[in-house]
Amino acid sequence: MLLWLLLSLACSGWLSRAEALGREYARLFELELATLIHVQPRYVWGGIDETTGVDCSGYVFLAARRAGMPVRRTTSARMAEGEAGWDGAARERGHHRHLDLVFWTLKPHRPNGHTGVVWRGPDRVTHASRSKGRVVVAPLVGELDRGLTKIIRLTIGD
């Protein structure tokens, strides 16, 4: 019985440190995202600063950089491929959780051209929204749900 429980926990990711963001990085990443959600920087294509504005990948990068994560600025498509330090394990829809990165293909010519972060539950995301003109927390429905193409659980840290 105990062996079955341990196997179940390992498969679910509870025991596997290599399948999750390090504890301290996760704590700081959540804190920095919450700060930026509160500030609501405006959407600016290519932006990476809360005072002048952020785009989707710039928003995620800014929070990660402030959390001390060893990542570099790049596009959402390259983040989805694990480039510039954005190491992660792909997750299937329905197996995502708080702080997983999500990617959308909202325009056919830009695969994984938009990114955000699962926020405090599987049905909400935070991202820099071009249509809303700022950083938002939004339900994962409609266009965001239909365009979802990739989910990554970051494997940076511990």
ChimeraX commands (.cxc) that place a marker at each C-alpha (Angstrom):
marker #1 position 0.00,0.00,0.00 radius 0.5
marker #1 position 2.79,2.43,0.91 radius 0.5
marker #1 position 4.65,1.61,-2.30 radius 0.5
marker #1 position 1.52,2.36,-4.33 radius 0.5
marker #1 position 1.11,5.71,-2.53 radius 0.5
marker #1 position 4.74,6.66,-3.19 radius 0.5
marker #1 position 4.44,5.71,-6.86 radius 0.5
marker #1 position 1.25,7.74,-7.17 radius 0.5
marker #1 position 2.87,10.78,-5.58 radius 0.5
marker #1 position 5.94,10.47,-7.80 radius 0.5
marker #1 position 3.80,10.25,-10.94 radius 0.5
marker #1 position 1.73,13.26,-9.90 radius 0.5
marker #1 position 4.87,15.36,-9.46 radius 0.5
marker #1 position 4.67,15.71,-5.66 radius 0.5
marker #1 position 7.97,13.91,-5.11 radius 0.5
marker #1 position 9.74,14.83,-8.31 radius 0.5
marker #1 position 11.73,18.03,-7.74 radius 0.5
marker #1 position 12.99,17.88,-11.35 radius 0.5
marker #1 position 9.45,18.38,-12.61 radius 0.5
marker #1 position 8.71,21.63,-10.83 radius 0.5
marker #1 position 9.95,25.14,-10.38 radius 0.5
marker #1 position 12.26,25.35,-7.36 radius 0.5
marker #1 position 10.41,26.28,-4.17 radius 0.5
marker #1 position 12.14,29.65,-3.66 radius 0.5
marker #1 position 11.84,30.59,-7.33 radius 0.5
marker #1 position 8.15,29.67,-7.25 radius 0.5
marker #1 position 7.54,31.81,-4.17 radius 0.5
marker #1 position 9.34,34.81,-5.61 radius 0.5
marker #1 position 7.87,34.37,-9.12 radius 0.5
marker #1 position 4.36,34.34,-7.64 radius 0.5
marker #1 position 5.14,37.45,-5.58 radius 0.5
marker #1 position 6.53,39.34,-8.59 radius 0.5
marker #1 position 3.59,38.35,-10.80 radius 0.5
marker #1 position 1.16,39.50,-8.08 radius 0.5
marker #1 position 2.98,42.83,-7.83 radius 0.5
marker #1 position 2.80,43.37,-11.58 radius 0.5
marker #1 position -0.87,42.31,-11.68 radius 0.5
marker #1 position -1.56,44.98,-9.07 radius 0.5
marker #1 position 0.41,47.65,-10.98 radius 0.5
marker #1 position -1.19,46.64,-14.32 radius 0.5
marker #1 position 1.56,47.86,-16.65 radius 0.5
marker #1 position 0.26,48.85,-20.06 radius 0.5
marker #1 position 0.79,46.66,-23.11 radius 0.5
marker #1 position 3.68,47.80,-25.30 radius 0.5
marker #1 position 5.04,45.47,-27.98 radius 0.5
marker #1 position 8.64,44.56,-27.10 radius 0.5
marker #1 position 8.36,46.17,-23.65 radius 0.5
marker #1 position 10.03,44.78,-20.51 radius 0.5
marker #1 position 9.53,47.55,-17.96 radius 0.5
marker #1 position 6.53,48.22,-15.73 radius 0.5
marker #1 position 6.75,52.00,-16.18 radius 0.5
marker #1 position 7.06,52.09,-19.97 radius 0.5
marker #1 position 5.07,48.89,-20.64 radius 0.5
marker #1 position 5.41,45.17,-21.32 radius 0.5
marker #1 position 4.39,42.69,-23.96 radius 0.5
marker #1 position 3.43,39.10,-23.13 radius 0.5
marker #1 position 6.93,37.61,-23.04 radius 0.5
marker #1 position 8.34,40.79,-21.51 radius 0.5
marker #1 position 5.82,40.54,-18.66 radius 0.5
marker #1 position 6.74,36.93,-17.84 radius 0.5
marker #1 position 10.44,37.71,-18.21 radius 0.5
marker #1 position 10.24,40.77,-15.94 radius 0.5
marker #1 position 8.59,38.75,-13.14 radius 0.5
marker #1 position 11.08,35.90,-13.59 radius 0.5
marker #1 position 14.10,38.23,-13.63 radius 0.5
marker #1 position 12.91,39.98,-10.46 radius 0.5
marker #1 position 12.48,36.54,-8.86 radius 0.5
marker #1 position 16.15,35.87,-9.63 radius 0.5
marker #1 position 15.46,33.13,-12.17 radius 0.5
marker #1 position 18.38,32.52,-14.57 radius 0.5
marker #1 position 16.50,33.27,-17.80 radius 0.5
marker #1 position 17.09,35.69,-20.64 radius 0.5
marker #1 position 14.69,37.85,-22.61 radius 0.5
marker #1 position 13.36,36.17,-25.72 radius 0.5
marker #1 position 10.13,35.74,-27.66 radius 0.5
marker #1 position 7.23,33.61,-26.50 radius 0.5
marker #1 position 7.89,31.12,-29.33 radius 0.5
marker #1 position 11.48,30.64,-28.15 radius 0.5
marker #1 position 10.33,30.40,-24.53 radius 0.5
marker #1 position 7.99,27.59,-25.62 radius 0.5
marker #1 position 11.01,25.75,-27.04 radius 0.5
marker #1 position 12.96,26.10,-23.78 radius 0.5
marker #1 position 15.49,28.56,-25.15 radius 0.5
marker #1 position 17.23,31.30,-23.13 radius 0.5
marker #1 position 16.99,29.28,-19.91 radius 0.5
marker #1 position 13.23,28.68,-20.00 radius 0.5
marker #1 position 13.61,24.99,-19.21 radius 0.5
marker #1 position 10.45,23.05,-18.60 radius 0.5
marker #1 position 8.47,19.87,-18.97 radius 0.5
marker #1 position 5.51,19.87,-21.35 radius 0.5
marker #1 position 2.15,19.28,-19.69 radius 0.5
marker #1 position -1.11,18.14,-21.19 radius 0.5
marker #1 position -4.27,20.20,-20.99 radius 0.5
marker #1 position -6.01,19.36,-17.74 radius 0.5
marker #1 position -2.70,18.62,-16.01 radius 0.5
marker #1 position -1.62,22.23,-15.65 radius 0.5
marker #1 position -1.41,24.16,-12.40 radius 0.5
marker #1 position -0.52,27.47,-10.79 radius 0.5
marker #1 position 2.61,29.07,-12.29 radius 0.5
marker #1 position 2.80,26.84,-15.37 radius 0.5
marker #1 position 3.57,28.78,-18.56 radius 0.5
marker #1 position 0.89,28.67,-21.23 radius 0.5
marker #1 position 1.26,29.50,-24.91 radius 0.5
marker #1 position -1.29,30.37,-27.55 radius 0.5
marker #1 position -1.39,30.47,-31.30 radius 0.5
marker #1 position -3.87,33.27,-31.86 radius 0.5
marker #1 position -2.66,34.03,-35.38 radius 0.5
marker #1 position -1.89,31.15,-37.78 radius 0.5
marker #1 position 1.43,32.63,-38.86 radius 0.5
marker #1 position 2.71,32.92,-35.25 radius 0.5
marker #1 position 2.82,29.50,-33.52 radius 0.5
marker #1 position 3.09,29.95,-29.74 radius 0.5
marker #1 position 3.06,33.68,-30.37 radius 0.5
marker #1 position 1.51,34.64,-27.04 radius 0.5
marker #1 position 2.34,33.58,-23.49 radius 0.5
marker #1 position 1.07,33.89,-19.95 radius 0.5
marker #1 position 1.05,32.08,-16.63 radius 0.5
marker #1 position -1.60,29.89,-15.03 radius 0.5
marker #1 position -2.77,31.92,-12.07 radius 0.5
marker #1 position -4.18,30.45,-8.85 radius 0.5
marker #1 position -6.21,27.70,-10.45 radius 0.5
marker #1 position -6.41,25.79,-13.71 radius 0.5
marker #1 position -9.01,28.08,-15.27 radius 0.5
marker #1 position -7.30,31.46,-14.95 radius 0.5
marker #1 position -4.24,32.99,-16.54 radius 0.5
marker #1 position -2.34,36.22,-16.23 radius 0.5
marker #1 position -0.86,37.80,-19.34 radius 0.5
marker #1 position -0.14,41.12,-21.00 radius 0.5
marker #1 position -3.23,41.54,-23.15 radius 0.5
marker #1 position -2.91,43.54,-26.33 radius 0.5
marker #1 position -6.70,43.86,-26.66 radius 0.5
marker #1 position -7.13,45.08,-23.05 radius 0.5
marker #1 position -4.01,47.22,-23.28 radius 0.5
marker #1 position -2.53,46.04,-19.98 radius 0.5
marker #1 position -1.59,43.11,-17.75 radius 0.5
marker #1 position -4.70,41.17,-16.76 radius 0.5
marker #1 position -5.94,38.05,-15.00 radius 0.5
marker #1 position -8.46,36.37,-17.28 radius 0.5
marker #1 position -10.47,33.17,-17.43 radius 0.5
marker #1 position -9.07,30.49,-19.71 radius 0.5
marker #1 position -12.11,30.49,-21.99 radius 0.5
marker #1 position -13.05,31.55,-25.49 radius 0.5
marker #1 position -10.17,32.54,-27.73 radius 0.5
marker #1 position -7.62,31.91,-24.99 radius 0.5
marker #1 position -8.88,28.36,-24.49 radius 0.5
marker #1 position -9.28,27.59,-28.21 radius 0.5
marker #1 position -5.85,28.97,-29.10 radius 0.5
marker #1 position -3.97,27.18,-26.29 radius 0.5
marker #1 position -1.14,25.23,-27.92 radius 0.5
marker #1 position 1.42,24.44,-25.23 radius 0.5
marker #1 position 1.80,24.22,-21.46 radius 0.5
marker #1 position 5.16,24.08,-19.70 radius 0.5
marker #1 position 5.97,23.41,-16.08 radius 0.5
marker #1 position 9.23,25.25,-15.47 radius 0.5
marker #1 position 12.08,23.12,-14.12 radius 0.5
marker #1 position 14.38,25.90,-12.93 radius 0.5
marker #1 position 15.87,25.62,-9.45 radius 0.5
marker #1 position 16.22,23.14,-6.58 radius 0.5
marker link #1:1,2 radius 0.2
marker link #1:2,3 radius 0.2
marker link #1:3,4 radius 0.2
marker link #1:4,5 radius 0.2
marker link #1:5,6 radius 0.2
marker link #1:6,7 radius 0.2
marker link #1:7,8 radius 0.2
marker link #1:8,9 radius 0.2
marker link #1:9,10 radius 0.2
marker link #1:10,11 radius 0.2
marker link #1:11,12 radius 0.2
marker link #1:12,13 radius 0.2
marker link #1:13,14 radius 0.2
marker link #1:14,15 radius 0.2
marker link #1:15,16 radius 0.2
marker link #1:16,17 radius 0.2
marker link #1:17,18 radius 0.2
marker link #1:18,19 radius 0.2
marker link #1:19,20 radius 0.2
marker link #1:20,21 radius 0.2
marker link #1:21,22 radius 0.2
marker link #1:22,23 radius 0.2
marker link #1:23,24 radius 0.2
marker link #1:24,25 radius 0.2
marker link #1:25,26 radius 0.2
marker link #1:26,27 radius 0.2
marker link #1:27,28 radius 0.2
marker link #1:28,29 radius 0.2
marker link #1:29,30 radius 0.2
marker link #1:30,31 radius 0.2
marker link #1:31,32 radius 0.2
marker link #1:32,33 radius 0.2
marker link #1:33,34 radius 0.2
marker link #1:34,35 radius 0.2
marker link #1:35,36 radius 0.2
marker link #1:36,37 radius 0.2
marker link #1:37,38 radius 0.2
marker link #1:38,39 radius 0.2
marker link #1:39,40 radius 0.2
marker link #1:40,41 radius 0.2
marker link #1:41,42 radius 0.2
marker link #1:42,43 radius 0.2
marker link #1:43,44 radius 0.2
marker link #1:44,45 radius 0.2
marker link #1:45,46 radius 0.2
marker link #1:46,47 radius 0.2
marker link #1:47,48 radius 0.2
marker link #1:48,49 radius 0.2
marker link #1:49,50 radius 0.2
marker link #1:50,51 radius 0.2
marker link #1:51,52 radius 0.2
marker link #1:52,53 radius 0.2
marker link #1:53,54 radius 0.2
marker link #1:54,55 radius 0.2
marker link #1:55,56 radius 0.2
marker link #1:56,57 radius 0.2
marker link #1:57,58 radius 0.2
marker link #1:58,59 radius 0.2
marker link #1:59,60 radius 0.2
marker link #1:60,61 radius 0.2
marker link #1:61,62 radius 0.2
marker link #1:62,63 radius 0.2
marker link #1:63,64 radius 0.2
marker link #1:64,65 radius 0.2
marker link #1:65,66 radius 0.2
marker link #1:66,67 radius 0.2
marker link #1:67,68 radius 0.2
marker link #1:68,69 radius 0.2
marker link #1:69,70 radius 0.2
marker link #1:70,71 radius 0.2
marker link #1:71,72 radius 0.2
marker link #1:72,73 radius 0.2
marker link #1:73,74 radius 0.2
marker link #1:74,75 radius 0.2
marker link #1:75,76 radius 0.2
marker link #1:76,77 radius 0.2
marker link #1:77,78 radius 0.2
marker link #1:78,79 radius 0.2
marker link #1:79,80 radius 0.2
marker link #1:80,81 radius 0.2
marker link #1:81,82 radius 0.2
marker link #1:82,83 radius 0.2
marker link #1:83,84 radius 0.2
marker link #1:84,85 radius 0.2
marker link #1:85,86 radius 0.2
marker link #1:86,87 radius 0.2
marker link #1:87,88 radius 0.2
marker link #1:88,89 radius 0.2
marker link #1:89,90 radius 0.2
marker link #1:90,91 radius 0.2
marker link #1:91,92 radius 0.2
marker link #1:92,93 radius 0.2
marker link #1:93,94 radius 0.2
marker link #1:94,95 radius 0.2
marker link #1:95,96 radius 0.2
marker link #1:96,97 radius 0.2
marker link #1:97,98 radius 0.2
marker link #1:98,99 radius 0.2
marker link #1:99,100 radius 0.2
marker link #1:100,101 radius 0.2
marker link #1:101,102 radius 0.2
marker link #1:102,103 radius 0.2
marker link #1:103,104 radius 0.2
marker link #1:104,105 radius 0.2
marker link #1:105,106 radius 0.2
marker link #1:106,107 radius 0.2
marker link #1:107,108 radius 0.2
marker link #1:108,109 radius 0.2
marker link #1:109,110 radius 0.2
marker link #1:110,111 radius 0.2
marker link #1:111,112 radius 0.2
marker link #1:112,113 radius 0.2
marker link #1:113,114 radius 0.2
marker link #1:114,115 radius 0.2
marker link #1:115,116 radius 0.2
marker link #1:116,117 radius 0.2
marker link #1:117,118 radius 0.2
marker link #1:118,119 radius 0.2
marker link #1:119,120 radius 0.2
marker link #1:120,121 radius 0.2
marker link #1:121,122 radius 0.2
marker link #1:122,123 radius 0.2
marker link #1:123,124 radius 0.2
marker link #1:124,125 radius 0.2
marker link #1:125,126 radius 0.2
marker link #1:126,127 radius 0.2
marker link #1:127,128 radius 0.2
marker link #1:128,129 radius 0.2
marker link #1:129,130 radius 0.2
marker link #1:130,131 radius 0.2
marker link #1:131,132 radius 0.2
marker link #1:132,133 radius 0.2
marker link #1:133,134 radius 0.2
marker link #1:134,135 radius 0.2
marker link #1:135,136 radius 0.2
marker link #1:136,137 radius 0.2
marker link #1:137,138 radius 0.2
marker link #1:138,139 radius 0.2
marker link #1:139,140 radius 0.2
marker link #1:140,141 radius 0.2
marker link #1:141,142 radius 0.2
marker link #1:142,143 radius 0.2
marker link #1:143,144 radius 0.2
marker link #1:144,145 radius 0.2
marker link #1:145,146 radius 0.2
marker link #1:146,147 radius 0.2
marker link #1:147,148 radius 0.2
marker link #1:148,149 radius 0.2
marker link #1:149,150 radius 0.2
marker link #1:150,151 radius 0.2
marker link #1:151,152 radius 0.2
marker link #1:152,153 radius 0.2
marker link #1:153,154 radius 0.2
marker link #1:154,155 radius 0.2
marker link #1:155,156 radius 0.2
marker link #1:156,157 radius 0.2
marker link #1:157,158 radius 0.2
view
